[in-house]
């Protein structure tokens, strides 16, 4: 089977990978017709995978159920305890480890990170550049 034949099967009408044309941010775009429409929907749908492993980091395993629970917990904490609301800007200052995904998805699920939001991605190892990055985050305020 060649690429074109495989694509035709995978993208056939009614398949999970069926393609459609829809406006996205004002531009006609090819999208998956049955895709999740939001981060909230993607997180909720992840729960159907239950205790299957979602993420591996060394000896640590996070299941889909745990990821969903942690993410909703982070969303609740951000909105309830810290007052974060739609279109607010937040900063997640963390090492490149699984833990930073939880507040990222939690923030996205309450729309604190939207399509116009900015994300600062650290490019340093072991926190060497964190003071400079904190200054960069302060510059984004306002």
C-alpha positions in Angstrom: 0.0 0.0 0.0 1.4 3.4 -0.9 1.0 6.7 1.0 -2.0 7.9 -1.1 -3.9 4.7 -0.6 -3.2 4.7 3.2 -4.3 8.4 3.4 -7.5 7.6 1.5 -8.4 4.9 4.0 -7.5 6.8 7.1 -9.2 10.0 5.9 -12.4 8.4 4.5 -15.8 9.8 5.4 -16.8 8.7 8.9 -13.2 7.8 10.0 -11.5 9.3 13.0 -9.1 11.1 10.6 -11.7 12.5 8.2 -10.7 15.9 6.9 -12.9 19.0 6.5 -12.4 22.6 5.6 -13.4 25.1 8.4 -12.6 28.6 9.3 -10.0 28.8 12.1 -9.1 32.3 13.4 -10.7 33.7 10.2 -8.9 31.5 7.7 -10.2 28.5 5.8 -8.1 25.6 7.2 -8.0 21.8 6.7 -8.9 20.2 10.0 -9.8 16.8 11.4 -13.6 16.8 11.3 -14.1 14.8 14.6 -11.4 16.5 16.6 -11.8 17.8 20.1 -12.8 21.5 20.0 -11.0 22.5 23.1 -8.3 21.6 25.6 -11.1 20.9 28.1 -12.7 18.4 25.8 -9.3 16.7 25.1 -8.6 16.3 28.8 -12.1 15.0 29.5 -11.7 12.5 26.6 -8.4 11.3 28.0 -10.3 9.8 30.9 -11.7 7.0 28.8 -8.2 5.5 28.7 -8.3 5.0 32.5 -5.3 3.3 34.0 -3.3 3.0 30.8 0.0 4.8 31.1 -0.1 8.4 29.8 3.4 9.6 30.5 6.7 8.0 31.5 9.5 9.9 33.2 12.3 7.6 34.5 10.6 5.2 36.9 7.6 7.5 37.3 4.4 6.5 35.4 1.3 8.7 35.2 -1.9 7.1 34.0 -4.6 8.9 32.0 -6.9 8.9 35.1 -4.2 10.5 37.2 -3.4 13.1 34.5 -7.1 14.1 34.3 -7.4 14.3 38.1 -4.2 16.3 38.4 -5.2 18.7 35.6 -8.7 19.4 36.9 -7.2 19.9 40.4 -4.7 22.4 38.9 -7.6 24.2 37.1 -9.6 24.3 40.3 -6.7 25.7 42.3 -5.8 28.3 39.7 -9.4 29.6 39.4 -10.6 29.0 42.9 -7.6 29.6 45.1 -5.6 32.0 42.9 -8.5 33.8 41.1 -7.1 33.1 37.6 -9.8 33.6 35.0 -10.2 33.6 31.2 -7.5 35.6 29.3 -5.4 36.1 32.4 -1.7 35.6 31.9 0.2 33.2 34.0 3.8 32.0 34.2 4.9 28.5 35.0 8.4 28.6 36.1 9.5 25.0 36.3 12.1 22.5 35.2 11.4 20.5 32.0 9.6 17.7 33.8 6.1 16.2 33.7 5.0 18.4 36.6 4.8 21.5 34.5 2.3 19.9 32.1 -0.3 19.7 34.8 -0.6 23.5 35.5 -0.2 24.2 31.7 -3.2 22.0 30.8 -5.0 23.2 33.9 -4.5 26.8 32.8 -5.5 26.1 29.2 -8.7 24.3 30.4 -9.9 27.5 32.1 -8.8 29.5 29.0 -6.1 31.4 30.9 -3.8 30.4 28.0 -5.6 31.1 24.7 -4.7 31.4 21.1 -3.4 34.9 21.7 -1.5 34.0 24.8 2.3 33.9 25.1 4.3 31.1 26.5 8.0 31.6 27.5 9.9 28.5 26.9 13.2 28.3 28.9 16.2 27.4 26.9 18.6 26.9 29.8 19.7 23.8 31.6 19.1 23.2 35.3 17.7 26.6 36.0 20.8 28.6 35.2 18.8 31.2 33.3 15.7 31.5 35.6 16.5 35.0 37.0 16.7 36.4 33.4 13.5 34.5 32.5 11.7 36.0 35.4 12.7 39.4 34.2 11.4 38.5 30.7 8.1 37.5 32.2 7.8 40.8 34.1 8.4 42.6 30.8 5.3 40.8 29.3 3.1 42.2 32.1 0.6 44.9 31.2 
